[in-house]
Amino acid sequence: MLKVTPELVSCVKKLYKADSDPVYFAGGHNWSDGTLFEFLRSGQNYLVKFLDATEPGKTASMAERLDYLNYLSSLGIDIIPPIASEKGNLIETAELEGAKAFFAWKKVEGDHINLADPLDLTEFYRNWGSLIGRIHHLAQSYPHWQESLARDDENVSLISWQREWDVFYNWVPDAEVKQAWVKMREQLEAFPRHRQNFGFIHNDPHPGNILLSGGKLVLIDFDVSNYMWFITDIAICIYSEYSRCGFHSQHQNRVKDLPKLFLLPFLQGYLENNQLPMEEFSRLEFFLNYRRVLMFTVFYEQIQKGNPAHLKRMKEEIISAAPYLSFPIETVL
């Protein structure tokens, strides 16, 4: 976890005209992509996020993501756009215990969604789907849609589905799961990519990255946004809510009813805002298994320590590409 040093305090105060010392807010874990600090400016609270900039291209790729945030914000999407530093930059770098990149934004006064009984979440589910649909609709007009303009020293795009695959190939801790990951790449390479099904997506729009502020859903944390198939975001949302109800809540009894309680309003909200071609839903189970691999990899040590039987089951499901849902998604559509 990044420590608050006099150098960090001085840097933040100078670049963002902070009136208070930055204090730790969140993040800094092995699986998180940065460390958040909070500071006060002109009577308002702001957040600044520090990232490890020793990774080649980290600053350039984040700058492109911040530009995309500004694009969505300018078109009315409820997100939190970054603020420019005193130098006029959306992202800055400094030598703070090694190279660090950082950017800041105004802190939104809001709360995370109270994910209780799915029976009481119909409005949230519809609005959640609507928000993702609106973003995918606008992504089709964003100038860049296949891969990032930001490139590494070998002229390879810094943000792309191939780059994400490479990262996880080197990270997957199990040889058999890694082999399944190799086979999944072959399928990814064969999937069609066009403006109606592919573009710049959030890539992690689960409820933990959503705030309720002023009666609106505000999507946060675009740090892993990527050029991917739109169905990826939908799969992440479905994986998240089924996982929550089935394993991380007291609402296991609702799982059998989630097609009606969750999927129907969520997909209605989505399709009212973005007419994703219906054939894309035939690949939903593939991207649910794709998500399994990511969760298996990122949380491997935690699950191994807390529930090794579940980890073993996840591995078996990944290798066999077992269906995540117990019914064809077409029955809901």
C-alpha positions as CSV (number, residue, x, y, z in Angstrom):
1,M,0.0,0.0,0.0
2,L,1.3,3.4,-0.9
3,K,2.3,5.4,2.1
4,V,1.6,9.1,2.6
5,T,5.0,10.8,2.4
6,P,5.9,14.5,2.6
7,E,6.7,14.4,-1.1
8,L,3.3,13.0,-2.0
9,V,1.6,15.6,0.1
10,S,3.5,18.4,-1.5
11,C,2.9,17.0,-5.0
12,V,-0.9,16.7,-4.6
13,K,-1.2,20.1,-2.9
14,K,0.7,21.8,-5.7
15,L,-0.9,20.1,-8.7
16,Y,-4.5,20.1,-7.5
17,K,-4.5,23.2,-5.1
18,A,-5.4,20.9,-2.2
19,D,-6.3,22.7,1.0
20,S,-5.7,19.6,3.2
21,D,-3.2,16.7,3.4
22,P,-4.3,13.7,1.3
23,V,-5.4,10.8,3.6
24,Y,-5.9,7.2,2.7
25,F,-9.3,6.3,1.3
26,A,-9.3,2.9,-0.2
27,G,-7.4,0.4,-2.4
28,G,-3.8,-0.7,-2.3
29,H,-4.5,-4.4,-2.1
30,N,-2.8,-7.1,-4.2
31,W,-5.9,-7.3,-6.5
32,S,-6.7,-3.6,-6.7
33,D,-5.3,-1.4,-9.5
34,G,-4.2,1.5,-7.3
35,T,-4.5,3.4,-4.1
36,L,-7.0,6.2,-3.4
37,F,-6.4,9.2,-1.2
38,E,-8.9,12.0,-0.3
39,F,-8.2,15.7,-0.1
40,L,-10.1,18.9,0.4
41,R,-10.2,21.8,-2.1
42,S,-12.3,24.9,-1.9
43,G,-14.7,23.2,0.5
44,Q,-15.2,20.1,-1.6
45,N,-13.8,16.6,-1.3
46,Y,-11.7,15.2,-4.1
47,L,-10.1,11.8,-4.7
48,V,-6.7,11.1,-6.2
49,K,-5.6,7.7,-7.4
50,F,-2.0,6.6,-7.5
51,L,-0.9,3.8,-9.9
52,D,2.4,2.1,-10.4
53,A,3.9,3.8,-13.5
54,T,6.9,1.5,-13.8
55,E,4.9,-0.7,-16.1
56,P,5.6,0.4,-19.7
57,G,2.7,2.3,-21.2
58,K,0.7,2.6,-18.0
59,T,0.4,6.3,-18.2
60,A,-0.4,6.5,-21.9
61,S,-3.1,3.8,-21.6
62,M,-4.7,5.5,-18.6
63,A,-4.7,8.8,-20.4
64,E,-6.7,7.3,-23.2
65,R,-9.2,5.9,-20.7
66,L,-9.6,9.3,-19.1
67,D,-10.3,10.8,-22.5
68,Y,-13.0,8.2,-23.0
69,L,-14.5,9.2,-19.6
70,N,-14.6,12.8,-20.7
71,Y,-16.3,11.7,-24.0
72,L,-19.1,9.8,-22.1
73,S,-19.5,12.6,-19.5
74,S,-19.9,15.2,-22.3
75,L,-22.8,13.1,-23.7
76,G,-24.7,12.8,-20.4
77,I,-23.6,9.5,-19.0
78,D,-23.6,9.6,-15.2
79,I,-19.9,9.1,-14.5
80,I,-17.2,11.1,-12.7
81,P,-14.9,12.8,-15.2
82,P,-11.3,13.5,-14.2
83,I,-10.1,17.0,-13.4
84,A,-7.1,18.6,-15.0
85,S,-4.0,19.4,-12.9
86,E,-2.6,22.8,-12.6
87,K,-0.4,21.8,-15.6
88,G,-3.6,21.1,-17.6
89,N,-3.1,17.4,-17.7
90,L,-5.6,14.7,-16.8
91,I,-2.9,12.4,-15.6
92,E,0.4,13.2,-14.0
93,T,3.6,11.3,-13.1
94,A,6.2,11.7,-10.3
95,E,8.9,9.8,-8.7
96,L,7.2,8.8,-5.4
97,E,8.7,5.6,-4.0
98,G,9.2,4.7,-7.6
99,A,7.4,6.0,-10.7
100,K,3.8,6.8,-9.9
101,A,1.0,8.0,-12.2
102,F,-2.0,9.7,-10.7
103,F,-5.2,11.5,-11.6
104,A,-8.0,13.2,-9.6
105,W,-11.7,13.8,-9.6
106,K,-14.4,15.3,-7.5
107,K,-15.8,13.0,-4.9
108,V,-19.4,12.2,-5.5
109,E,-21.7,12.1,-2.5
110,G,-23.4,8.8,-2.8
111,D,-23.7,5.3,-1.5
112,H,-23.2,1.9,-2.9
113,I,-26.3,0.0,-3.9
114,N,-27.9,-1.9,-1.0
115,L,-28.0,-5.2,-2.7
116,A,-30.6,-7.0,-0.6
117,D,-33.5,-9.3,-1.8
118,P,-33.7,-9.4,-5.6
119,L,-37.4,-9.2,-5.2
120,D,-36.9,-5.5,-4.2
121,L,-34.4,-4.6,-6.9
122,T,-36.4,-4.4,-10.1
123,E,-35.9,-0.7,-10.6
124,F,-32.1,-1.0,-9.9
125,Y,-31.8,-3.9,-12.3
126,R,-33.6,-2.0,-15.1
127,N,-31.5,1.1,-14.5
128,W,-28.3,-0.9,-14.4
129,G,-29.0,-2.4,-17.7
130,S,-30.1,0.9,-19.1
131,L,-26.8,2.5,-18.1
132,I,-24.7,-0.2,-19.7
133,G,-26.8,0.0,-22.9
134,R,-26.4,3.7,-23.1
135,I,-22.6,3.4,-22.8
136,H,-22.5,0.7,-25.5
137,H,-24.7,2.8,-27.8
138,L,-22.3,5.8,-27.5
139,A,-19.2,3.7,-27.9
140,Q,-20.4,3.1,-31.4
141,S,-19.7,6.7,-32.2
142,Y,-16.4,7.0,-30.4
143,P,-13.6,7.5,-33.0
144,H,-11.6,4.5,-31.8
145,W,-13.3,1.2,-31.4
146,Q,-11.0,-1.8,-32.3
147,E,-7.9,-1.0,-30.2
148,S,-6.2,1.9,-28.5
149,L,-4.1,4.6,-30.3
150,A,-1.7,4.4,-27.4
151,R,1.1,1.9,-28.3
152,D,4.2,0.4,-26.8
153,D,7.7,0.5,-28.0
154,E,6.9,-2.3,-30.5
155,N,4.0,-0.4,-31.9
156,V,1.4,-2.8,-30.3
157,S,-1.8,-1.3,-28.8
158,L,-1.7,-0.8,-25.1
159,I,-5.4,-1.4,-24.7
160,S,-7.0,-4.3,-26.5
161,W,-8.6,-7.7,-25.9
162,Q,-5.3,-9.3,-27.0
163,R,-3.4,-7.3,-24.3
164,E,-5.9,-8.4,-21.6
165,W,-5.5,-12.0,-22.8
166,D,-1.7,-11.8,-22.6
167,V,-1.8,-10.3,-19.1
168,F,-3.9,-13.2,-17.8
169,Y,-2.0,-15.8,-19.7
170,N,1.1,-14.8,-17.7
171,W,-1.0,-14.6,-14.5
172,V,-3.1,-17.8,-14.5
173,P,-1.7,-19.9,-11.6
174,D,-2.9,-23.3,-12.9
175,A,-1.5,-25.2,-15.9
176,E,-4.8,-26.8,-16.9
177,V,-6.7,-23.5,-16.6
178,K,-4.0,-21.8,-18.6
179,Q,-4.5,-24.4,-21.4
180,A,-8.2,-23.7,-21.4
181,W,-7.3,-20.0,-21.7
182,V,-5.3,-20.8,-24.8
183,K,-8.2,-22.5,-26.4
184,M,-10.4,-19.5,-25.5
185,R,-8.1,-17.2,-27.4
186,E,-8.7,-19.3,-30.6
187,Q,-12.4,-18.7,-30.2
188,L,-11.9,-15.0,-29.5
189,E,-9.9,-14.6,-32.7
190,A,-12.8,-16.2,-34.7
191,F,-15.6,-13.9,-33.2
192,P,-16.8,-11.1,-35.5
193,R,-15.9,-7.6,-34.6
194,H,-17.9,-4.7,-35.9
195,R,-19.4,-1.4,-34.7
196,Q,-22.6,-3.0,-33.5
197,N,-21.0,-5.6,-31.2
198,F,-17.5,-4.3,-30.3
199,G,-16.0,-1.1,-28.8
200,F,-14.7,0.7,-25.8
201,I,-16.5,-0.8,-22.7
202,H,-16.3,-0.4,-19.0
203,N,-15.1,-4.0,-18.6
204,D,-16.0,-4.3,-14.9
205,P,-19.5,-2.8,-14.4
206,H,-20.5,-4.8,-11.3
207,P,-22.5,-3.1,-8.5
208,G,-19.4,-2.5,-6.5
209,N,-18.5,0.0,-9.2
210,I,-21.9,1.8,-9.0
211,L,-22.9,4.6,-6.7
212,L,-26.4,5.9,-6.1
213,S,-26.2,9.7,-6.1
214,G,-29.1,12.1,-6.3
215,G,-31.4,9.3,-7.5
216,K,-29.0,8.4,-10.3
217,L,-26.7,5.4,-10.9
218,V,-23.1,6.7,-11.2
219,L,-20.6,4.3,-12.8
220,I,-17.1,4.6,-11.4
221,D,-13.7,3.0,-11.9
222,F,-12.9,2.8,-15.6
223,D,-9.3,1.7,-14.9
224,V,-9.6,-1.6,-16.8
225,S,-11.9,-0.3,-19.5
226,N,-11.0,-2.1,-22.8
227,Y,-11.8,-2.6,-26.4
228,M,-14.0,-5.7,-26.2
229,W,-17.2,-7.3,-27.3
230,F,-20.2,-5.5,-25.7
231,I,-21.5,-8.9,-24.5
232,T,-18.5,-8.9,-22.2
233,D,-20.1,-6.2,-19.9
234,I,-23.4,-8.0,-19.9
235,A,-21.7,-11.3,-18.9
236,I,-19.9,-9.5,-16.1
237,C,-23.2,-8.1,-14.7
238,I,-24.9,-11.5,-14.9
239,Y,-21.9,-13.3,-13.3
240,S,-21.9,-10.7,-10.5
241,E,-25.5,-10.9,-9.6
242,Y,-25.8,-14.7,-9.8
243,S,-22.6,-15.1,-7.8
244,R,-23.9,-12.6,-5.2
245,C,-27.2,-14.4,-4.7
246,G,-25.8,-17.9,-5.0
247,F,-22.7,-17.6,-2.8
248,H,-22.3,-14.2,-1.1
249,S,-25.7,-13.5,0.4
250,Q,-28.7,-14.9,2.2
251,H,-30.8,-15.1,-0.9
252,Q,-29.9,-18.4,-2.4
253,N,-33.6,-19.2,-2.5
254,R,-34.0,-16.5,-5.2
255,V,-31.5,-18.0,-7.7
256,K,-34.2,-20.0,-9.4
257,D,-36.3,-16.9,-9.9
258,L,-33.4,-14.6,-11.2
259,P,-34.5,-15.0,-14.8
260,K,-37.7,-13.1,-14.0
261,L,-36.5,-11.0,-11.1
262,F,-33.1,-9.9,-12.5
263,L,-32.4,-10.9,-16.1
264,L,-35.7,-9.7,-17.5
265,P,-35.6,-6.1,-16.2
266,F,-31.8,-5.8,-16.7
267,L,-32.0,-6.9,-20.3
268,Q,-35.1,-4.9,-21.0
269,G,-33.3,-1.8,-19.7
270,Y,-30.2,-2.6,-21.8
271,L,-32.1,-3.4,-25.1
272,E,-34.2,-0.2,-24.8
273,N,-30.9,1.7,-25.1
274,N,-28.8,-0.4,-27.3
275,Q,-30.0,-2.9,-29.9
276,L,-27.3,-5.4,-29.6
277,P,-27.7,-8.0,-32.4
278,M,-29.4,-11.1,-31.0
279,E,-26.8,-13.4,-32.3
280,E,-24.4,-11.9,-29.8
281,F,-26.3,-13.5,-27.0
282,S,-25.3,-16.9,-28.4
283,R,-21.8,-16.1,-27.1
284,L,-22.9,-15.2,-23.6
285,E,-21.9,-18.5,-22.0
286,F,-18.5,-18.2,-23.5
287,F,-18.0,-14.8,-21.9
288,L,-19.4,-16.0,-18.6
289,N,-16.7,-18.7,-18.7
290,Y,-14.2,-16.0,-19.7
291,R,-15.2,-14.2,-16.5
292,R,-14.7,-17.4,-14.5
293,V,-11.1,-17.5,-15.6
294,L,-10.5,-13.9,-14.6
295,M,-12.1,-14.4,-11.1
296,F,-10.2,-17.7,-10.7
297,T,-6.9,-15.9,-11.4
298,V,-7.4,-12.7,-9.5
299,F,-8.8,-14.3,-6.4
300,Y,-6.9,-17.6,-6.5
301,E,-5.1,-17.2,-3.2
302,Q,-8.2,-15.9,-1.4
303,I,-10.4,-18.7,-2.6
304,Q,-7.7,-21.3,-2.0
305,K,-7.4,-20.2,1.6
306,G,-11.1,-19.7,2.3
307,N,-12.9,-22.3,0.2
308,P,-10.6,-24.7,-1.7
309,A,-13.5,-26.9,-2.7
310,H,-15.1,-24.0,-4.5
311,L,-11.8,-23.3,-6.3
312,K,-11.6,-26.9,-7.5
313,R,-15.2,-26.6,-8.8
314,M,-14.4,-23.4,-10.6
315,K,-11.4,-25.1,-12.3
316,E,-13.5,-28.0,-13.4
317,E,-16.2,-25.7,-14.8
318,I,-13.6,-23.7,-16.7
319,I,-12.0,-26.7,-18.2
320,S,-15.3,-28.2,-19.2
321,A,-16.8,-24.8,-20.2
322,A,-19.8,-25.8,-18.1
323,P,-22.8,-23.5,-18.7
324,Y,-23.1,-20.8,-16.1
325,L,-26.8,-20.5,-16.5
326,S,-29.2,-23.4,-16.2
327,F,-31.3,-22.3,-19.1
328,P,-30.8,-20.8,-22.6
329,I,-30.6,-17.0,-22.4
330,E,-33.0,-16.9,-25.4
331,T,-35.8,-17.9,-23.1
332,V,-35.5,-14.6,-21.4
333,L,-35.0,-12.5,-24.5
